[in-house]
Structures are given as C-alpha cells and as structure tokens.
C-alpha cells in the first residue's frame, strides 16, 4: 500500500517524469527479452549432442612418420567413431586450418588441434597466424574463439602446435590450456624415456599405465605463475643424459566450465600403436568434451594395418625416388626437377653408407645404396661445420 501511495503522489506531482520512467522500463524489459531469445538461439559449447572437432594442420613439417597431423587425428577420430559406448557423439575434421567461419565451431564440445607452430612463414598453425603477421581479421577471429572458450568450449593442443611466438597467441594458450612451448626457455630432444601418470584418479588417466617409447617430448614448458588450475597428467625424466622430472602432459579446468589439455608428444606416428599412449589421448578428448570417461579408459584396439589410413580426397601422394633415379648425379638431378621435391635451392651430397645429418636443431636420415646421390635443401646442406655433423655408421 505504501508503494502505491508513493506512486500516486509521483504521478500527481510530476506526471512527465513518471511517463519517461515508465517508457524506459518498458524498453529495458523488451531489450532483455530479446537478448535472452538471441542467447537461446546460440548453442552453448558442451551441451548435447556432443560434437568433437579435429583440426589438423597441413603436412608442412617432418615426414610421413613424424608430425603426421592428419594421420594422428584421423586415427583418433576413427577410434571415437567406432567406439560402441559413445552414443550421441559426432566428429568432424578440418584439414589445413580452422574453419574461417567461427559459427562452424559454435556447437562443438571440444576442438583438437595438431599442427605446426607459428614461427616459420612456410608452416601453418591451425589456429594462430604467423607470429609477425597478426591482422585485424585474425584478432577478431581469435576474440570470437576466446568467447566460445569462456562459454565452455574444450580444447586439446598437441606437440608442435604448442610452439607459439606471438605474445597474443601465447596469452591465449596460457588461458585456454595453462601453458605453451616458449622459445629460449623450453627444450626439445628426441630421446627414449618412460612416461609416468602424474595424478592417479584424474579421468584422463583412467586405465592408463606407464609406457616407454622413443619420442620427442617438449619439456621445461612455460606455465602460468601460480596457476592452481594446472594438473600434471604425465611426467618423464628428461633428458636421459641428465634426467630431471618434467611435466609433458597437463590439464586445466577453466572458469566458465571449459577444459583444456596439452601433450608435448605426438612426434612419431607409430607411437599410436602403444595402448596407454592412445588411451590417454582419447580420454583427454572425452574429458575436454565433458563426456564421461570409462573407468578403464577409452581404448579401441588397433593394428599396424589401421595406421595405413586411406589418403584424403585431393591429397597428393608423397613423391618417391627409386634407386635407379639416384644412381647418377644427372639421374638424381632430373628426378628432383621432374617431381618438384624441393622448391628451394638444393645441393648434392654423396655417401656410401647410411647417412644421418643434423643441422640447426633439425635432423634427417637416409638409407642410400653405395655411391648414390641424394639432394638436400640448402638449409640442411649449407650450414657452418660447427652446427652440422655427418655420420656414416657401418
């Protein structure tokens, strides 16, 4: 009654003010109703049905047995697609780059990113632009992607795609997954060591035991300062010459419900044959999508035959040089020219036994018949003697 009395007095004393306030209230209510309606139209990441999006960068680094971005993700996709216990789960894969239209990701529960880093112009990061070419369009796209992350979108980031040099890109990874590979601080080495579950009881480690493989784990990664969200998933003693415990896989639960996971492995494609390795990756995909992880983990049995996935439509098979092609300098030169194996300048090298060459942190190996020629890109063949070594073991 008191409220009514005050309202009547206001109308009598100043009807114009009351009229303006009433109109303002109606406009606010209408705008609020419209906003709620628009929000309802936008599917929230993580809601059923669950959609898992795989994003594989182009095969622009390594070879068919390393940095096999497409093959790694196609195999994980195949395992999820063929798992009878995952009802209402759909998968989709993008090859080369994340979809240009951010709306393609609005109904995703999680995205799985596996690609090169952002530091080399001729290579492509599946999410981020090259480190020194951050356009307004890139900034707008990543801002929209970040909004999806804040609404609950999950993300898995693997191996080389953890290497980012642009400060804005690294800031996003610190927020989304809790860490990244920082140049000048983080380390990388091909080695053999045991991977050990670090937080037993975490769903990503359901059914996962330790394993030993030859690998290229990144370690001494850059994590957020005092980030209480970060949970170590795997540790390994690295490097084998001076072993110290390092985290090589981790997970975060973000504010807003989104989840992130990172694994510095996934260098050698054949490691997918290791059950515990594959089970951890599949568990991580489910966990970031907020899909219950089976108590024994998700592990679809595979064989070496499963590693030979059919090539994607339109993909060009890798060019090959037969032994006859390399039996002479002229033959090798013609083979390189005809197949377009290297677009850059090349130089010939000839060794009579198995040759391995490493330069500037890169390494390549070839099995050659006696006195056959092999052509290497200039970046491998013309390096200071202090940074290159050639070994020809028996």
C-alpha positions in Angstrom: 0.0 0.0 0.0 2.8 2.3 0.8 4.4 1.8 -2.7 1.0 2.6 -4.3 0.7 5.8 -2.3 4.2 7.0 -3.3 3.4 6.2 -7.0 0.2 8.2 -7.0 2.0 11.2 -5.4 4.7 11.0 -8.1 2.1 11.0 -10.9 0.3 14.0 -9.4 3.5 16.0 -8.7 5.3 15.2 -12.0 3.4 13.1 -14.5 6.1 13.8 -17.2 8.9 12.2 -15.1 6.7 9.2 -14.3 5.9 8.8 -18.0 9.5 8.9 -19.0 10.5 6.3 -16.4 7.7 4.0 -17.4 8.7 4.1 -21.1 12.3 3.5 -20.1 11.3 0.4 -18.0 9.3 -1.0 -20.9 12.3 -0.5 -23.3 14.6 -2.2 -20.9 12.3 -5.2 -20.4 11.9 -5.6 -24.2 15.6 -5.5 -24.8 16.2 -8.0 -22.1 13.7 -10.4 -23.6 15.3 -10.0 -27.0 18.8 -10.7 -25.6 17.6 -13.9 -23.8 15.9 -15.0 -27.0 19.1 -14.5 -29.0 21.2 -16.3 -26.4 18.8 -19.2 -26.6 19.4 -19.4 -30.4 23.2 -19.8 -29.8 24.1 -23.4 -28.9 26.4 -23.5 -25.8 29.6 -25.5 -26.2 29.5 -28.7 -24.2 25.7 -29.2 -24.5 24.3 -32.4 -26.0 24.6 -33.7 -28.6 28.4 -33.8 -28.2 30.4 -32.8 -31.3 34.2 -33.2 -31.4 36.0 -31.2 -34.0 39.5 -32.2 -35.1 41.7 -29.6 -36.8 44.8 -30.9 -38.5 47.4 -28.5 -40.0 48.9 -29.2 -43.4 51.8 -31.7 -43.6 54.4 -28.9 -43.9 56.9 -30.2 -41.3 58.6 -33.5 -40.8 57.6 -36.5 -43.0 55.2 -39.4 -43.2 56.4 -40.9 -39.9 56.7 -37.7 -37.9 54.4 -34.7 -37.4 51.7 -36.7 -39.2 49.0 -34.2 -38.2 46.3 -35.6 -40.4 47.0 -39.3 -39.8 47.2 -38.8 -36.0 43.8 -37.0 -35.9 42.2 -39.3 -38.4 43.1 -42.3 -36.3 41.8 -40.7 -33.1 38.6 -39.8 -35.0 38.3 -43.4 -36.3 38.6 -44.7 -32.7 35.9 -42.5 -31.4 33.6 -43.1 -34.4 34.0 -46.9 -33.9 33.5 -46.9 -30.1 30.1 -48.5 -29.4 29.9 -46.9 -26.0 29.8 -43.4 -27.2 26.2 -42.6 -28.1 25.2 -39.2 -29.3 28.8 -38.2 -30.1 29.6 -36.9 -33.6 33.0 -36.0 -35.0 34.2 -33.7 -37.8 37.7 -33.0 -39.1 39.1 -29.9 -40.8 42.4 -30.3 -42.8 44.8 -27.4 -43.1 43.3 -24.7 -40.9 40.5 -24.0 -38.5 37.2 -23.1 -40.4 37.1 -19.4 -41.4 33.5 -19.2 -40.2 33.6 -19.2 -36.4 30.0 -20.4 -36.5 31.3 -23.8 -37.5 32.6 -24.2 -34.0 29.7 -22.9 -32.0 28.1 -26.3 -31.5 31.4 -28.1 -30.7 32.0 -29.5 -27.3 35.8 -29.6 -27.8 38.4 -29.0 -30.6 41.6 -31.0 -31.0 44.5 -29.0 -32.6 47.5 -30.7 -34.1 49.7 -28.6 -36.5 53.0 -26.8 -36.9 53.8 -23.7 -34.8 53.5 -20.0 -35.7 57.2 -19.2 -36.1 58.1 -20.2 -39.7 56.5 -18.4 -42.7 56.2 -21.6 -44.8 54.4 -23.5 -42.0 50.9 -23.2 -40.7 49.5 -23.1 -37.2 45.9 -24.4 -37.3 44.6 -21.7 -35.1 47.0 -18.8 -35.0 48.5 -16.6 -37.7 52.3 -16.5 -38.4 53.8 -14.7 -35.4 54.7 -11.4 -37.2 51.5 -11.1 -39.3 48.7 -10.6 -36.8 45.9 -8.9 -38.8 42.7 -7.2 -37.5 40.8 -10.2 -39.0 43.0 -12.6 -37.0 42.4 -10.6 -33.9 38.6 -10.6 -34.4 38.5 -14.4 -35.1 40.5 -15.2 -32.0 38.4 -12.9 -29.9 35.3 -14.8 -31.0 37.0 -18.1 -30.4 38.0 -16.9 -26.9 34.4 -16.1 -26.2 33.5 -19.7 -27.0 36.2 -20.9 -24.7 34.8 -18.7 -21.9 31.3 -20.3 -22.5 32.7 -23.8 -22.0 34.4 -24.9 -25.3 37.1 -27.5 -24.6 40.4 -27.7 -26.4 43.3 -30.2 -26.8 46.6 -29.0 -28.2 49.3 -31.4 -29.3 53.1 -31.3 -29.9 54.3 -28.6 -32.3 51.1 -26.6 -32.1 52.2 -25.7 -28.6 55.1 -23.6 -30.1 53.8 -20.0 -30.4 55.9 -16.9 -30.6 53.4 -14.1 -30.9 52.6 -12.7 -27.4 48.8 -12.6 -28.1 48.8 -16.2 -29.2 50.8 -17.4 -26.2 48.5 -15.4 -23.9 45.5 -17.3 -25.3 47.2 -20.7 -24.8 48.1 -19.8 -21.2 44.4 -19.1 -20.6 43.0 -22.0 -22.6 45.3 -24.8 -21.6 47.6 -23.4 -18.9 50.9 -23.4 -20.8 52.9 -23.4 -24.1 56.4 -24.0 -25.5 58.4 -20.9 -25.0 61.4 -20.2 -27.3 64.7 -19.7 -25.3 63.3 -21.5 -22.2 61.6 -24.7 -23.2 63.6 -27.6 -24.5 63.1 -30.4 -27.1 65.0 -33.6 -27.7 64.5 -36.9 -29.4 65.0 -39.4 -26.7 63.8 -42.6 -25.1 62.2 -42.5 -21.6 59.3 -43.6 -19.6 56.1 -41.6 -19.3 54.5 -41.9 -15.9 51.0 -41.0 -14.8 51.3 -38.0 -12.5 47.9 -37.6 -11.0 46.3 -41.0 -10.5 42.5 -40.7 -10.2 42.2 -38.0 -12.9 39.7 -39.1 -15.6 42.3 -38.6 -18.3 44.4 -41.3 -16.6 41.5 -43.9 -16.4 43.1 -47.2 -17.3 46.4 -45.6 -18.2 49.7 -47.1 -17.1 53.3 -46.0 -17.7 54.9 -46.7 -21.1 58.4 -46.3 -22.6 58.9 -45.1 -26.2 61.3 -43.2 -28.4 59.8 -39.8 -28.6 60.3 -36.1 -28.9 58.8 -34.6 -25.8 59.0 -30.9 -25.3 59.9 -30.1 -21.7 60.5 -27.2 -19.4 57.4 -25.6 -20.8 56.1 -22.2 -19.8 53.2 -22.4 -17.3 51.2 -19.7 -15.7 52.6 -18.3 -12.5 50.9 -20.0 -9.5 48.2 -21.4 -11.8 46.2 -23.5 -9.4 44.1 -24.8 -12.4 47.0 -26.8 -13.8 47.0 -30.6 -13.1 50.0 -32.6 -14.3 49.0 -35.7 -16.2 52.3 -37.2 -17.3 55.9 -36.7 -16.3 59.1 -38.1 -17.7 62.8 -38.0 -16.7 64.4 -35.8 -19.4 66.9 -35.6 -20.9 68.3 -39.1 -20.5 71.8 -37.7 -20.2 70.9 -35.5 -17.2 67.5 -36.7 -16.2 65.1 -34.5 -14.3 61.4 -34.9 -13.8 59.4 -32.8 -16.3 55.7 -32.4 -17.0 55.0 -33.5 -20.6 51.1 -33.5 -20.4 48.8 -31.4 -18.3 45.1 -30.4 -18.0 43.2 -27.4 -16.7 39.6 -26.7 -15.6 38.8 -23.1 -16.6 36.4 -20.7 -15.1 33.2 -20.9 -17.0 33.4 -24.7 -17.3 35.8 -25.1 -20.2 38.6 -27.6 -20.1 42.0 -27.7 -21.7 44.6 -30.4 -22.2 48.1 -30.4 -23.7 50.5 -33.2 -24.7 54.0 -32.4 -25.9 54.3 -35.8 -27.6 52.8 -37.0 -30.8 56.0 -36.7 -32.8 56.3 -40.3 -34.1 53.1 -41.6 -35.7 53.9 -45.2 -34.8 53.6 -44.4 -31.1 49.8 -44.5 -31.7 50.2 -48.3 -31.5 51.0 -48.0 -27.8 47.7 -48.7 -26.0 48.4 -46.5 -22.9 49.6 -43.6 -25.1 46.5 -43.8 -27.3 44.1 -44.4 -24.4 45.4 -41.2 -22.7 44.8 -39.1 -25.8 41.3 -40.5 -26.3 40.5 -40.0 -22.6 41.6 -36.4 -22.9 39.4 -35.7 -25.9 36.4 -37.1 -24.0 37.3 -35.2 -20.8 37.6 -31.8 -22.6 34.2 -32.5 -24.3 32.7 -33.2 -20.9 31.9 -36.8 -21.9 32.1 -39.3 -19.1 35.4 -41.2 -19.4 35.0 -45.0 -19.0 36.6 -46.3 -15.7 39.0 -48.4 -17.8 39.5 -45.6 -20.2 38.7 -45.5 -23.9 41.0 -47.7 -26.0 39.8 -49.1 -29.3 42.2 -51.9 -30.4 44.2 -51.1 -33.5 46.9 -52.8 -35.5 49.6 -51.6 -37.9 47.1 -52.1 -40.7 45.0 -49.3 -39.1 47.9 -46.9 -39.3 47.6 -47.1 -43.1 44.7 -44.8 -43.4 43.4 -44.0 -46.8 44.6 -40.7 -48.2 42.2 -37.8 -48.0 40.4 -36.8 -51.2 42.6 -34.5 -53.3 45.7 -35.1 -51.3 48.8 -35.7 -53.3 50.9 -38.8 -52.5 54.4 -38.1 -51.4 56.9 -38.2 -54.3 59.4 -41.0 -54.3 62.8 -41.5 -55.8 63.7 -45.0 -56.9 67.2 -46.5 -56.6 67.7 -46.2 -60.3 66.9 -42.4 -60.2 69.8 -41.8 -57.8 72.5 -44.0 -59.4 74.0 -40.9 -61.1 74.2 -37.2 -60.4 72.3 -36.5 -63.6 69.6 -39.0 -62.8 69.1 -37.6 -59.3 69.0 -34.0 -60.6 66.4 -34.9 -63.2 64.3 -36.7 -60.6 64.3 -33.7 -58.3 63.4 -31.4 -61.1 60.6 -33.7 -62.5 59.0 -34.3 -59.2 59.4 -30.9 -57.7 60.6 -32.3 -54.4 62.2 -29.1 -53.3 61.1 -25.6 -54.4 64.2 -24.1 -52.9 67.8 -24.3 -54.0 69.4 -27.8 -53.4 72.8 -29.2 -53.2 74.1 -32.7 -53.9 75.7 -34.9 -51.3 77.0 -38.4 -51.8 77.8 -41.0 -49.2 78.5 -44.7 -49.5 76.7 -45.9 -46.3 73.7 -44.9 -44.2 73.9 -41.2 -43.6 72.4 -39.0 -40.9 72.7 -35.3 -40.9 71.6 -32.8 -38.3 71.6 -29.0 -38.7 70.3 -26.1 -36.7 68.2 -28.4 -34.5 66.7 -30.3 -37.5 67.6 -33.9 -38.4 67.1 -36.1 -41.4 68.2 -39.6 -42.2 68.6 -41.5 -45.5 69.4 -45.1 -46.4 71.4 -45.0 -49.6 72.9 -47.6 -51.9 76.6 -47.3 -52.4 77.6 -44.2 -54.3 74.1 -42.9 -54.8 73.3 -39.3 -54.8 70.8 -37.5 -52.5 69.8 -33.9 -52.8 69.2 -31.8 -49.7 67.6 -28.4 -49.3 70.1 -25.6 -48.9 69.1 -25.1 -45.3 70.4 -28.5 -44.4 73.4 -28.8 -46.8 75.0 -25.3 -46.4 75.5 -24.8 -42.6 78.6 -24.0 -40.6 80.6 -27.0 -39.7 80.1 -26.2 -36.0 76.3 -26.8 -36.4 76.3 -29.8 -38.7 77.6 -33.3 -38.4 77.5 -36.2 -40.8 77.9 -39.8 -39.6 78.1 -42.9 -41.7 77.9 -45.9 -39.4 78.5 -49.4 -40.7 
